[in-house]
Amino acid sequence: MDKGDDGKSRWGWLPQFMPGVVRLLAERRRQDGADWVAECWQRGVIERQPGWFYAAEGALAVGVPWQDDGIAAWLAARITPTQVLLVMRERPADGAH
C-alpha cells in the first residue's frame, strides 16, 4: 500500500476503523493474489480511477464507486455501521489488464 513521507503506511488506520474491509481484502488476496489486490488498490484508491476498487464500512469509504445502480442502491440503504462492501475489478483469467 501507499507510504507517506515518513515511510509509514498512509492506510495504517484501516484495520482499526474498517476491520470488515480488511478481512475481505485478506480473502481477496488469497483468492486473486496480493499483486492483483495491490494493483486494484493503487488504481482505485491512490489514482482514483473508477472501476478498480471501492470499499465502504459504516460511514467510511475508500476508492471510487462504480456507476452501478446496485452499488448506488446499497449505499443509499446502508443503515448499520457493521455493513461492509468491497468491490474490486475481477482479475482477468489470462492475466491481461
Biopython code that builds the backbone (N, CA, C, O; Angstrom):
import numpy as np
from Bio.PDB.StructureBuilder import StructureBuilder

atoms = [
    (1, "MET", "N", (0.830, -1.181, 0.000)),
    (1, "MET", "CA", (0.000, 0.000, 0.000)),
    (1, "MET", "C", (0.869, 1.237, 0.000)),
    (1, "MET", "O", (2.095, 1.147, 0.070)),
    (2, "ASP", "N", (0.253, 2.353, -0.076)),
    (2, "ASP", "CA", (0.898, 3.640, -0.227)),
    (2, "ASP", "C", (1.651, 4.049, 1.042)),
    (2, "ASP", "O", (1.159, 3.846, 2.152)),
    (3, "LYS", "N", (2.845, 4.624, 0.873)),
    (3, "LYS", "CA", (3.656, 5.087, 2.005)),
    (3, "LYS", "C", (3.700, 6.608, 2.021)),
    (3, "LYS", "O", (3.748, 7.242, 0.966)),
    (4, "GLY", "N", (3.683, 7.199, 3.221)),
    (4, "GLY", "CA", (3.819, 8.641, 3.385)),
    (4, "GLY", "C", (5.281, 9.045, 3.381)),
    (4, "GLY", "O", (6.157, 8.201, 3.193)),
    (5, "ASP", "N", (5.554, 10.327, 3.586)),
    (5, "ASP", "CA", (6.918, 10.836, 3.593)),
    (5, "ASP", "C", (7.764, 10.231, 4.713)),
    (5, "ASP", "O", (8.987, 10.149, 4.598)),
    (6, "ASP", "N", (7.106, 9.807, 5.799)),
    (6, "ASP", "CA", (7.834, 9.221, 6.921)),
    (6, "ASP", "C", (8.074, 7.721, 6.753)),
    (6, "ASP", "O", (8.627, 7.081, 7.647)),
    (7, "GLY", "N", (7.661, 7.150, 5.605)),
    (7, "GLY", "CA", (7.864, 5.739, 5.327)),
    (7, "GLY", "C", (6.784, 4.835, 5.890)),
    (7, "GLY", "O", (6.787, 3.631, 5.633)),
    (8, "LYS", "N", (5.857, 5.403, 6.658)),
    (8, "LYS", "CA", (4.767, 4.615, 7.230)),
    (8, "LYS", "C", (3.596, 4.575, 6.257)),
    (8, "LYS", "O", (3.418, 5.478, 5.440)),
    (9, "SER", "N", (2.814, 3.529, 6.356)),
    (9, "SER", "CA", (1.639, 3.395, 5.503)),
    (9, "SER", "C", (0.650, 4.513, 5.800)),
    (9, "SER", "O", (0.362, 4.814, 6.958)),
    (10, "ARG", "N", (0.134, 5.123, 4.737)),
    (10, "ARG", "CA", (-0.910, 6.139, 4.909)),
    (10, "ARG", "C", (-2.227, 5.484, 5.298)),
    (10, "ARG", "O", (-3.182, 6.168, 5.668)),
    (11, "TRP", "N", (-2.276, 4.171, 5.214)),
    (11, "TRP", "CA", (-3.514, 3.450, 5.446)),
    (11, "TRP", "C", (-3.438, 2.611, 6.714)),
    (11, "TRP", "O", (-4.190, 1.649, 6.869)),
    (12, "GLY", "N", (-2.537, 2.968, 7.618)),
    (12, "GLY", "CA", (-2.385, 2.225, 8.868)),
    (12, "GLY", "C", (-3.625, 2.260, 9.745)),
    (12, "GLY", "O", (-3.773, 1.413, 10.626)),
    (13, "TRP", "N", (-4.502, 3.200, 9.532)),
    (13, "TRP", "CA", (-5.742, 3.305, 10.300)),
    (13, "TRP", "C", (-6.795, 2.297, 9.852)),
    (13, "TRP", "O", (-7.748, 2.034, 10.585)),
    (14, "LEU", "N", (-6.637, 1.734, 8.669)),
    (14, "LEU", "CA", (-7.661, 0.880, 8.081)),
    (14, "LEU", "C", (-8.075, -0.285, 8.992)),
    (14, "LEU", "O", (-9.276, -0.489, 9.171)),
    (15, "PRO", "N", (-7.155, -1.056, 9.573)),
    (15, "PRO", "CA", (-7.575, -2.190, 10.408)),
    (15, "PRO", "C", (-8.435, -1.771, 11.604)),
    (15, "PRO", "O", (-9.360, -2.490, 11.983)),
    (16, "GLN", "N", (-8.143, -0.637, 12.186)),
    (16, "GLN", "CA", (-8.903, -0.204, 13.353)),
    (16, "GLN", "C", (-10.306, 0.277, 12.981)),
    (16, "GLN", "O", (-11.277, -0.026, 13.675)),
    (17, "PHE", "N", (-10.406, 1.024, 11.888)),
    (17, "PHE", "CA", (-11.669, 1.670, 11.559)),
    (17, "PHE", "C", (-12.489, 0.948, 10.489)),
    (17, "PHE", "O", (-13.684, 1.210, 10.350)),
    (18, "MET", "N", (-11.868, 0.046, 9.736)),
    (18, "MET", "CA", (-12.580, -0.721, 8.715)),
    (18, "MET", "C", (-12.170, -2.198, 8.789)),
    (18, "MET", "O", (-11.689, -2.753, 7.801)),
    (19, "PRO", "N", (-12.357, -2.837, 9.952)),
    (19, "PRO", "CA", (-11.894, -4.227, 10.103)),
    (19, "PRO", "C", (-12.592, -5.202, 9.160)),
    (19, "PRO", "O", (-11.980, -6.178, 8.728)),
    (20, "GLY", "N", (-13.846, -4.960, 8.836)),
    (20, "GLY", "CA", (-14.551, -5.830, 7.902)),
    (20, "GLY", "C", (-13.945, -5.768, 6.523)),
    (20, "GLY", "O", (-13.822, -6.791, 5.850)),
    (21, "VAL", "N", (-13.562, -4.573, 6.091)),
    (21, "VAL", "CA", (-12.906, -4.402, 4.789)),
    (21, "VAL", "C", (-11.563, -5.119, 4.800)),
    (21, "VAL", "O", (-11.202, -5.779, 3.826)),
    (22, "VAL", "N", (-10.829, -4.994, 5.887)),
    (22, "VAL", "CA", (-9.530, -5.663, 5.993)),
    (22, "VAL", "C", (-9.700, -7.177, 5.869)),
    (22, "VAL", "O", (-8.894, -7.838, 5.214)),
    (23, "ARG", "N", (-10.739, -7.729, 6.493)),
    (23, "ARG", "CA", (-10.990, -9.180, 6.381)),
    (23, "ARG", "C", (-11.311, -9.563, 4.937)),
    (23, "ARG", "O", (-10.807, -10.567, 4.433)),
    (24, "LEU", "N", (-12.152, -8.763, 4.271)),
    (24, "LEU", "CA", (-12.491, -9.057, 2.884)),
    (24, "LEU", "C", (-11.267, -8.928, 1.972)),
    (24, "LEU", "O", (-11.113, -9.704, 1.029)),
    (25, "LEU", "N", (-10.400, -7.956, 2.248)),
    (25, "LEU", "CA", (-9.175, -7.810, 1.461)),
    (25, "LEU", "C", (-8.264, -9.024, 1.627)),
    (25, "LEU", "O", (-7.663, -9.486, 0.658)),
    (26, "ALA", "N", (-8.161, -9.536, 2.839)),
    (26, "ALA", "CA", (-7.337, -10.725, 3.081)),
    (26, "ALA", "C", (-7.879, -11.910, 2.277)),
    (26, "ALA", "O", (-7.113, -12.690, 1.712)),
    (27, "GLU", "N", (-9.205, -12.035, 2.235)),
    (27, "GLU", "CA", (-9.823, -13.108, 1.456)),
    (27, "GLU", "C", (-9.527, -12.943, -0.039)),
    (27, "GLU", "O", (-9.216, -13.918, -0.724)),
    (28, "ARG", "N", (-9.623, -11.717, -0.537)),
    (28, "ARG", "CA", (-9.338, -11.474, -1.961)),
    (28, "ARG", "C", (-7.866, -11.700, -2.283)),
    (28, "ARG", "O", (-7.539, -12.138, -3.387)),
    (29, "ARG", "N", (-6.964, -11.407, -1.331)),
    (29, "ARG", "CA", (-5.537, -11.689, -1.561)),
    (29, "ARG", "C", (-5.319, -13.186, -1.723)),
    (29, "ARG", "O", (-4.552, -13.614, -2.585)),
    (30, "ARG", "N", (-5.990, -13.980, -0.899)),
    (30, "ARG", "CA", (-5.874, -15.439, -1.018)),
    (30, "ARG", "C", (-6.476, -15.916, -2.335)),
    (30, "ARG", "O", (-5.938, -16.818, -2.976)),
    (31, "GLN", "N", (-7.575, -15.320, -2.733)),
    (31, "GLN", "CA", (-8.287, -15.737, -3.940)),
    (31, "GLN", "C", (-7.588, -15.283, -5.215)),
    (31, "GLN", "O", (-7.400, -16.083, -6.132)),
    (32, "ASP", "N", (-7.199, -14.003, -5.286)),
    (32, "ASP", "CA", (-6.689, -13.408, -6.526)),
    (32, "ASP", "C", (-5.207, -13.058, -6.497)),
    (32, "ASP", "O", (-4.640, -12.694, -7.527)),
    (33, "GLY", "N", (-4.577, -13.163, -5.344)),
    (33, "GLY", "CA", (-3.170, -12.822, -5.215)),
    (33, "GLY", "C", (-2.962, -11.400, -4.728)),
    (33, "GLY", "O", (-3.728, -10.494, -5.058)),
    (34, "ALA", "N", (-1.923, -11.221, -3.944)),
    (34, "ALA", "CA", (-1.624, -9.918, -3.354)),
    (34, "ALA", "C", (-1.298, -8.871, -4.413)),
    (34, "ALA", "O", (-1.640, -7.700, -4.251)),
    (35, "ASP", "N", (-0.642, -9.281, -5.491)),
    (35, "ASP", "CA", (-0.287, -8.315, -6.534)),
    (35, "ASP", "C", (-1.527, -7.721, -7.193)),
    (35, "ASP", "O", (-1.572, -6.523, -7.472)),
    (36, "TRP", "N", (-2.544, -8.568, -7.446)),
    (36, "TRP", "CA", (-3.762, -8.066, -8.083)),
    (36, "TRP", "C", (-4.500, -7.101, -7.150)),
    (36, "TRP", "O", (-4.958, -6.046, -7.588)),
    (37, "VAL", "N", (-4.615, -7.456, -5.876)),
    (37, "VAL", "CA", (-5.276, -6.583, -4.909)),
    (37, "VAL", "C", (-4.523, -5.261, -4.806)),
    (37, "VAL", "O", (-5.142, -4.199, -4.743)),
    (38, "ALA", "N", (-3.197, -5.316, -4.786)),
    (38, "ALA", "CA", (-2.391, -4.098, -4.715)),
    (38, "ALA", "C", (-2.601, -3.227, -5.952)),
    (38, "ALA", "O", (-2.672, -2.003, -5.847)),
    (39, "GLU", "N", (-2.701, -3.856, -7.123)),
    (39, "GLU", "CA", (-2.937, -3.074, -8.339)),
    (39, "GLU", "C", (-4.313, -2.403, -8.304)),
    (39, "GLU", "O", (-4.445, -1.231, -8.656)),
    (40, "CYS", "N", (-5.322, -3.144, -7.884)),
    (40, "CYS", "CA", (-6.663, -2.562, -7.793)),
    (40, "CYS", "C", (-6.685, -1.411, -6.793)),
    (40, "CYS", "O", (-7.297, -0.376, -7.055)),
    (41, "TRP", "N", (-6.021, -1.584, -5.643)),
    (41, "TRP", "CA", (-5.929, -0.520, -4.629)),
    (41, "TRP", "C", (-5.227, 0.701, -5.221)),
    (41, "TRP", "O", (-5.707, 1.826, -5.084)),
    (42, "GLN", "N", (-4.102, 0.476, -5.871)),
    (42, "GLN", "CA", (-3.332, 1.580, -6.457)),
    (42, "GLN", "C", (-4.193, 2.380, -7.440)),
    (42, "GLN", "O", (-4.262, 3.608, -7.376)),
    (43, "ARG", "N", (-4.838, 1.658, -8.341)),
    (43, "ARG", "CA", (-5.616, 2.339, -9.374)),
    (43, "ARG", "C", (-6.894, 2.970, -8.827)),
    (43, "ARG", "O", (-7.256, 4.078, -9.224)),
    (44, "GLY", "N", (-7.573, 2.283, -7.927)),
    (44, "GLY", "CA", (-8.860, 2.777, -7.441)),
    (44, "GLY", "C", (-8.776, 3.760, -6.292)),
    (44, "GLY", "O", (-9.568, 4.699, -6.230)),
    (45, "VAL", "N", (-7.826, 3.566, -5.372)),
    (45, "VAL", "CA", (-7.730, 4.419, -4.189)),
    (45, "VAL", "C", (-6.694, 5.529, -4.393)),
    (45, "VAL", "O", (-6.996, 6.704, -4.183)),
    (46, "ILE", "N", (-5.500, 5.168, -4.793)),
    (46, "ILE", "CA", (-4.423, 6.148, -4.927)),
    (46, "ILE", "C", (-4.634, 7.022, -6.161)),
    (46, "ILE", "O", (-4.568, 8.249, -6.081)),
    (47, "GLU", "N", (-4.890, 6.376, -7.316)),
    (47, "GLU", "CA", (-5.038, 7.123, -8.571)),
    (47, "GLU", "C", (-6.480, 7.564, -8.826)),
    (47, "GLU", "O", (-6.733, 8.345, -9.744)),
    (48, "ARG", "N", (-7.430, 7.070, -8.021)),
    (48, "ARG", "CA", (-8.849, 7.457, -8.107)),
    (48, "ARG", "C", (-9.474, 7.145, -9.463)),
    (48, "ARG", "O", (-10.308, 7.904, -9.956)),
    (49, "GLN", "N", (-9.071, 6.031, -10.061)),
    (49, "GLN", "CA", (-9.665, 5.587, -11.319)),
    (49, "GLN", "C", (-10.925, 4.783, -11.014)),
    (49, "GLN", "O", (-10.869, 3.838, -10.227)),
    (50, "PRO", "N", (-12.061, 5.134, -11.618)),
    (50, "PRO", "CA", (-13.275, 4.352, -11.371)),
    (50, "PRO", "C", (-13.165, 2.957, -11.975)),
    (50, "PRO", "O", (-12.451, 2.730, -12.951)),
    (51, "GLY", "N", (-13.891, 2.040, -11.365)),
    (51, "GLY", "CA", (-13.952, 0.682, -11.901)),
    (51, "GLY", "C", (-12.860, -0.250, -11.408)),
    (51, "GLY", "O", (-12.734, -1.365, -11.916)),
    (52, "TRP", "N", (-12.063, 0.175, -10.427)),
    (52, "TRP", "CA", (-10.981, -0.671, -9.925)),
    (52, "TRP", "C", (-11.187, -1.118, -8.482)),
    (52, "TRP", "O", (-11.004, -2.297, -8.177)),
    (53, "PHE", "N", (-11.560, -0.209, -7.592)),
    (53, "PHE", "CA", (-11.640, -0.550, -6.173)),
    (53, "PHE", "C", (-12.554, 0.428, -5.463)),
    (53, "PHE", "O", (-12.454, 1.642, -5.643)),
    (54, "TYR", "N", (-13.451, -0.126, -4.649)),
    (54, "TYR", "CA", (-14.275, 0.695, -3.770)),
    (54, "TYR", "C", (-14.622, -0.142, -2.560)),
    (54, "TYR", "O", (-15.024, -1.297, -2.696)),
    (55, "ALA", "N", (-14.470, 0.427, -1.379)),
    (55, "ALA", "CA", (-14.829, -0.261, -0.148)),
    (55, "ALA", "C", (-15.515, 0.723, 0.782)),
    (55, "ALA", "O", (-15.144, 1.895, 0.847)),
    (56, "ALA", "N", (-16.512, 0.241, 1.497)),
    (56, "ALA", "CA", (-17.229, 1.059, 2.469)),
    (56, "ALA", "C", (-17.537, 0.212, 3.689)),
    (56, "ALA", "O", (-17.847, -0.975, 3.586)),
    (57, "GLU", "N", (-17.445, 0.850, 4.843)),
    (57, "GLU", "CA", (-17.807, 0.202, 6.102)),
    (57, "GLU", "C", (-18.307, 1.291, 7.030)),
    (57, "GLU", "O", (-17.594, 2.251, 7.321)),
    (58, "GLY", "N", (-19.521, 1.136, 7.485)),
    (58, "GLY", "CA", (-20.107, 2.193, 8.299)),
    (58, "GLY", "C", (-20.145, 3.484, 7.500)),
    (58, "GLY", "O", (-20.621, 3.503, 6.365)),
    (59, "ALA", "N", (-19.646, 4.557, 8.088)),
    (59, "ALA", "CA", (-19.660, 5.870, 7.431)),
    (59, "ALA", "C", (-18.401, 6.134, 6.610)),
    (59, "ALA", "O", (-18.294, 7.185, 5.979)),
    (60, "LEU", "N", (-17.449, 5.205, 6.603)),
    (60, "LEU", "CA", (-16.178, 5.413, 5.903)),
    (60, "LEU", "C", (-16.170, 4.718, 4.548)),
    (60, "LEU", "O", (-16.793, 3.672, 4.366)),
    (61, "ALA", "N", (-15.455, 5.318, 3.604)),
    (61, "ALA", "CA", (-15.310, 4.709, 2.282)),
    (61, "ALA", "C", (-13.959, 5.088, 1.704)),
    (61, "ALA", "O", (-13.436, 6.166, 1.989)),
    (62, "VAL", "N", (-13.387, 4.195, 0.884)),
    (62, "VAL", "CA", (-12.152, 4.456, 0.143)),
    (62, "VAL", "C", (-12.349, 3.980, -1.290)),
    (62, "VAL", "O", (-13.067, 3.012, -1.541)),
    (63, "GLY", "N", (-11.712, 4.661, -2.215)),
    (63, "GLY", "CA", (-11.814, 4.289, -3.616)),
    (63, "GLY", "C", (-12.899, 5.091, -4.316)),
    (63, "GLY", "O", (-13.419, 6.070, -3.781)),
    (64, "VAL", "N", (-13.227, 4.652, -5.521)),
    (64, "VAL", "CA", (-14.206, 5.336, -6.364)),
    (64, "VAL", "C", (-15.341, 4.361, -6.662)),
    (64, "VAL", "O", (-15.104, 3.304, -7.248)),
    (65, "PRO", "N", (-16.580, 4.700, -6.265)),
    (65, "PRO", "CA", (-17.678, 3.768, -6.554)),
    (65, "PRO", "C", (-17.940, 3.645, -8.048)),
    (65, "PRO", "O", (-17.748, 4.591, -8.813)),
    (66, "TRP", "N", (-18.379, 2.468, -8.440)),
    (66, "TRP", "CA", (-18.766, 2.213, -9.826)),
    (66, "TRP", "C", (-20.016, 3.019, -10.135)),
    (66, "TRP", "O", (-20.766, 3.397, -9.234)),
    (67, "GLN", "N", (-20.228, 3.272, -11.394)),
    (67, "GLN", "CA", (-21.501, 3.852, -11.840)),
    (67, "GLN", "C", (-22.457, 2.683, -12.053)),
    (67, "GLN", "O", (-22.687, 2.246, -13.180)),
    (68, "ASP", "N", (-22.998, 2.197, -10.967)),
    (68, "ASP", "CA", (-23.810, 0.984, -10.993)),
    (68, "ASP", "C", (-25.022, 1.195, -10.095)),
    (68, "ASP", "O", (-24.881, 1.622, -8.949)),
    (69, "ASP", "N", (-26.204, 0.899, -10.609)),
    (69, "ASP", "CA", (-27.422, 1.099, -9.830)),
    (69, "ASP", "C", (-27.445, 0.256, -8.559)),
    (69, "ASP", "O", (-27.959, 0.701, -7.533)),
    (70, "GLY", "N", (-26.897, -0.947, -8.617)),
    (70, "GLY", "CA", (-26.871, -1.810, -7.441)),
    (70, "GLY", "C", (-26.027, -1.228, -6.324)),
    (70, "GLY", "O", (-26.444, -1.242, -5.166)),
    (71, "ILE", "N", (-24.855, -0.721, -6.646)),
    (71, "ILE", "CA", (-23.989, -0.111, -5.635)),
    (71, "ILE", "C", (-24.640, 1.160, -5.100)),
    (71, "ILE", "O", (-24.630, 1.395, -3.892)),
    (72, "ALA", "N", (-25.206, 1.981, -5.980)),
    (72, "ALA", "CA", (-25.874, 3.208, -5.546)),
    (72, "ALA", "C", (-27.015, 2.889, -4.580)),
    (72, "ALA", "O", (-27.179, 3.572, -3.569)),
    (73, "ALA", "N", (-27.793, 1.869, -4.882)),
    (73, "ALA", "CA", (-28.901, 1.486, -4.005)),
    (73, "ALA", "C", (-28.380, 0.991, -2.661)),
    (73, "ALA", "O", (-28.935, 1.328, -1.615)),
    (74, "TRP", "N", (-27.312, 0.191, -2.688)),
    (74, "TRP", "CA", (-26.741, -0.306, -1.433)),
    (74, "TRP", "C", (-26.250, 0.856, -0.581)),
    (74, "TRP", "O", (-26.519, 0.900, 0.620)),
    (75, "LEU", "N", (-25.530, 1.798, -1.191)),
    (75, "LEU", "CA", (-25.005, 2.943, -0.449)),
    (75, "LEU", "C", (-26.134, 3.774, 0.150)),
    (75, "LEU", "O", (-26.017, 4.256, 1.277)),
    (76, "ALA", "N", (-27.218, 3.946, -0.587)),
    (76, "ALA", "CA", (-28.344, 4.732, -0.096)),
    (76, "ALA", "C", (-29.080, 4.014, 1.040)),
    (76, "ALA", "O", (-29.660, 4.673, 1.904)),
    (77, "ALA", "N", (-29.066, 2.684, 1.054)),
    (77, "ALA", "CA", (-29.837, 1.917, 2.028)),
    (77, "ALA", "C", (-29.052, 1.504, 3.262)),
    (77, "ALA", "O", (-29.634, 0.951, 4.195)),
    (78, "ARG", "N", (-27.756, 1.752, 3.294)),
    (78, "ARG", "CA", (-26.966, 1.333, 4.463)),
    (78, "ARG", "C", (-27.566, 1.921, 5.727)),
    (78, "ARG", "O", (-27.789, 3.128, 5.818)),
    (79, "ILE", "N", (-27.823, 1.060, 6.701)),
    (79, "ILE", "CA", (-28.433, 1.562, 7.918)),
    (79, "ILE", "C", (-27.664, 1.186, 9.178)),
    (79, "ILE", "O", (-27.941, 1.733, 10.246)),
    (80, "THR", "N", (-26.705, 0.267, 9.083)),
    (80, "THR", "CA", (-25.960, -0.113, 10.277)),
    (80, "THR", "C", (-24.466, 0.107, 10.056)),
    (80, "THR", "O", (-23.973, -0.022, 8.936)),
    (81, "PRO", "N", (-23.755, 0.437, 11.122)),
    (81, "PRO", "CA", (-22.313, 0.654, 10.996)),
    (81, "PRO", "C", (-21.520, -0.625, 10.775)),
    (81, "PRO", "O", (-20.312, -0.561, 10.544)),
    (82, "THR", "N", (-22.163, -1.781, 10.839)),
    (82, "THR", "CA", (-21.436, -3.044, 10.667)),
    (82, "THR", "C", (-21.508, -3.577, 9.245)),
    (82, "THR", "O", (-20.880, -4.593, 8.946)),
    (83, "GLN", "N", (-22.253, -2.925, 8.360)),
    (83, "GLN", "CA", (-22.325, -3.395, 6.981)),
    (83, "GLN", "C", (-21.037, -3.045, 6.249)),
    (83, "GLN", "O", (-20.474, -1.966, 6.434)),
    (84, "VAL", "N", (-20.578, -3.976, 5.412)),
    (84, "VAL", "CA", (-19.306, -3.833, 4.713)),
    (84, "VAL", "C", (-19.511, -4.123, 3.231)),
    (84, "VAL", "O", (-20.243, -5.040, 2.859)),
    (85, "LEU", "N", (-18.854, -3.328, 2.396)),
    (85, "LEU", "CA", (-18.892, -3.538, 0.955)),
    (85, "LEU", "C", (-17.471, -3.461, 0.422)),
    (85, "LEU", "O", (-16.730, -2.536, 0.756)),
    (86, "LEU", "N", (-17.087, -4.424, -0.402)),
    (86, "LEU", "CA", (-15.811, -4.392, -1.114)),
    (86, "LEU", "C", (-16.089, -4.772, -2.552)),
    (86, "LEU", "O", (-16.587, -5.862, -2.833)),
    (87, "VAL", "N", (-15.765, -3.864, -3.467)),
    (87, "VAL", "CA", (-15.952, -4.115, -4.894)),
    (87, "VAL", "C", (-14.609, -3.886, -5.563)),
    (87, "VAL", "O", (-14.022, -2.810, -5.445)),
    (88, "MET", "N", (-14.126, -4.897, -6.262)),
    (88, "MET", "CA", (-12.865, -4.798, -6.983)),
    (88, "MET", "C", (-13.068, -5.318, -8.392)),
    (88, "MET", "O", (-13.934, -6.157, -8.639)),
    (89, "ARG", "N", (-12.268, -4.814, -9.307)),
    (89, "ARG", "CA", (-12.281, -5.344, -10.669)),
    (89, "ARG", "C", (-11.897, -6.816, -10.609)),
    (89, "ARG", "O", (-10.974, -7.202, -9.891)),
    (90, "GLU", "N", (-12.602, -7.614, -11.354)),
    (90, "GLU", "CA", (-12.277, -9.045, -11.405)),
    (90, "GLU", "C", (-10.939, -9.229, -12.104)),
    (90, "GLU", "O", (-10.616, -8.543, -13.074)),
    (91, "ARG", "N", (-10.178, -10.172, -11.583)),
    (91, "ARG", "CA", (-8.887, -10.486, -12.196)),
    (91, "ARG", "C", (-9.133, -11.212, -13.512)),
    (91, "ARG", "O", (-9.846, -12.216, -13.540)),
    (92, "PRO", "N", (-8.549, -10.715, -14.609)),
    (92, "PRO", "CA", (-8.736, -11.393, -15.890)),
    (92, "PRO", "C", (-8.137, -12.797, -15.865)),
    (92, "PRO", "O", (-7.071, -13.015, -15.289)),
    (93, "ALA", "N", (-8.813, -13.721, -16.479)),
    (93, "ALA", "CA", (-8.350, -15.103, -16.498)),
    (93, "ALA", "C", (-6.996, -15.240, -17.204)),
    (93, "ALA", "O", (-6.191, -16.098, -16.842)),
    (94, "ASP", "N", (-6.746, -14.396, -18.212)),
    (94, "ASP", "CA", (-5.493, -14.504, -18.959)),
    (94, "ASP", "C", (-4.374, -13.637, -18.399)),
    (94, "ASP", "O", (-3.276, -13.606, -18.955)),
    (95, "GLY", "N", (-4.648, -12.922, -17.287)),
    (95, "GLY", "CA", (-3.623, -12.077, -16.679)),
    (95, "GLY", "C", (-3.503, -10.704, -17.288)),
    (95, "GLY", "O", (-2.756, -9.877, -16.766)),
    (96, "ALA", "N", (-4.218, -10.417, -18.392)),
    (96, "ALA", "CA", (-4.183, -9.094, -19.004)),
    (96, "ALA", "C", (-5.000, -8.120, -18.185)),
    (96, "ALA", "O", (-5.924, -8.525, -17.480)),
    (97, "HIS", "N", (-4.672, -6.843, -18.269)),
    (97, "HIS", "CA", (-5.418, -5.834, -17.514)),
    (97, "HIS", "C", (-6.175, -5.030, -18.495)),
    (97, "HIS", "O", (-6.891, -4.104, -18.113)),
]
sb = StructureBuilder()
sb.init_structure("model")
sb.init_model(0)
sb.init_chain("A")
sb.init_seg("    ")
for serial, (resi, resn, name, xyz) in enumerate(atoms, 1):
    if name == "N":
        sb.init_residue(resn, " ", resi, " ")
    sb.init_atom(name, np.array(xyz, "f"), 0.0, 1.0, " ", f" {name:<3s}", serial, name[0])
structure = sb.get_structure()
